[in-house]
């Protein structure tokens, strides 16, 4: 197996004191399992998890200027899918919130052992890549554990859908656990005592990374033993090149391990199957799965089922390796490789007035995003005319700015010679009809993206063009994030060579990562190909045919 542990385990005589055993004992004494087959049963800390908790709760020894303070400000666990990472966050969040849980060191006893105490007025954000995810995963698991625990323990909490309140002996607020989404300003100014950040391989957008950084900065607002606030990141292996929080932390840990950086405040644990393991036979695949799972192999996943799945004809093997073997693999499940998209970046000026261009349009009316993407046919140059995104926490009545979208379409038709606008009509049928009447039915075409076979071929054309650098683009970061976020969904139909066809989708319905710009770019490129095939005039004024 491959394990990256930073810092490495020191010799016994150099080990730091820890209150981790006290934390583990508290969990086993009072907490129960969350959602799942063991729901409501007493929680048992397995040896592998106890070992991690021992390390996460190390403190500086007597005689040190920081005696009793937490050793690690940031801890990160990178484990394969199904390793109960979210539940680990939940049980530690509950401990960090409970006034009697021994999560901070308040000095040392006569034997020199650290004495654990609870935190006064804890504030604990549970952060995920969308507010809905944090409510449905870590925060929800913590709420379930509390509600399933014995009333003698759970009575100190007041659980709700948007917060878990810690109550004092008079029933007043004495701390809270809250779900937090990806807004940079979310909980800015909070005096955070513990922050839980889940699935950091999803956190790729600048606003997400900024929100995580703000969360970390809030840990420094308290002094003394209560100033020992910390952040726990949990993740499955990242996809290299996406610049996610998980990738950033992993790279930083590697630099520490190589001696390039000295940061004693990071504890990083990553376990995966060896990259060079053969995967040709069922026994080899089983060995890799067991190696990645380690001590969780008996319960964390259906090993036999996964072995069979590996040999299925349509399995996404990069994705399989990333989530089940915890190997950082590029492109797992992604429709388009970010590295290939970046290779096509070549910022240029928009085409001159009257140049022949095509447009792709896709989007929603109230949800997600709407995009109008252009391509200069002669230069094969793609750039966004406009991308409109639903704001975070918008109310149910919010709609896309129709007038802005309408104005962008009008500007494009006025400025350039638009050969075709391929528009996906759902949600915008009235506008598409209006544009067709205004600019001509031959120039504004309803291009339905819900047709599996035509859509699959258009996506394949776009992917192959990207890989072959047949087009360039302006490097717009928003469009790039839409392209990178598109996930591949294999269809039940095949092409003439019996190869499976695929379309794109969001990673999950509640994901803040949008793909509408990618779909509009695909439509623009499809229109480009059709324009070239038709031998369309170069400009309105010139009748010479487009040549390439």
Secondary structure, DSSP 8 states (H G I E B T S, - for coil): -EEEEES----GGG---BSHHHHHHHHHHH-B--SSTTTTSB----HHHHHHHHHHTBB--TTSTTTTSBS-SEEEEE--TTS-HHHHHHHHHHHHHSTTS--EEEEE-TTS-EEEE--TTEEEEEE-SSHHHHHHTHHHHHHHHHHHS-HHHHTTEEE-SS-EEEE-TTS-EEEEEEEE-S-TTTTTT---SEEEEE-GGG--SHHHHHHHHHHHHGGGS--GGGG--EEEEEE----TTS--HHHHHHHHHHHHHTTS---TTEEEEEEE--TT---SSHHHHHHHHHHHHGGGTTTSS-HHHHHHHHTSTT--HHHHHHHHS----TTTTBSS-HHHHHHTB-------TTBEEEEEEEE-SSSSEEEEEEEETTTTEEEEEEEEE--TT--TT----HHHHHHHHHHHHHHSEEEEEEE--TT-HHHHHHHHHHH-TTTEEE--TT-HHHHHHHHHHHHHHHHTT-SEE---HHHHHHHHH-EEEEEEEE-TTS-EEEEEE-SSTT-S---HHHHHHHHHHHHHHHHHHHT-BSBSS--SB---
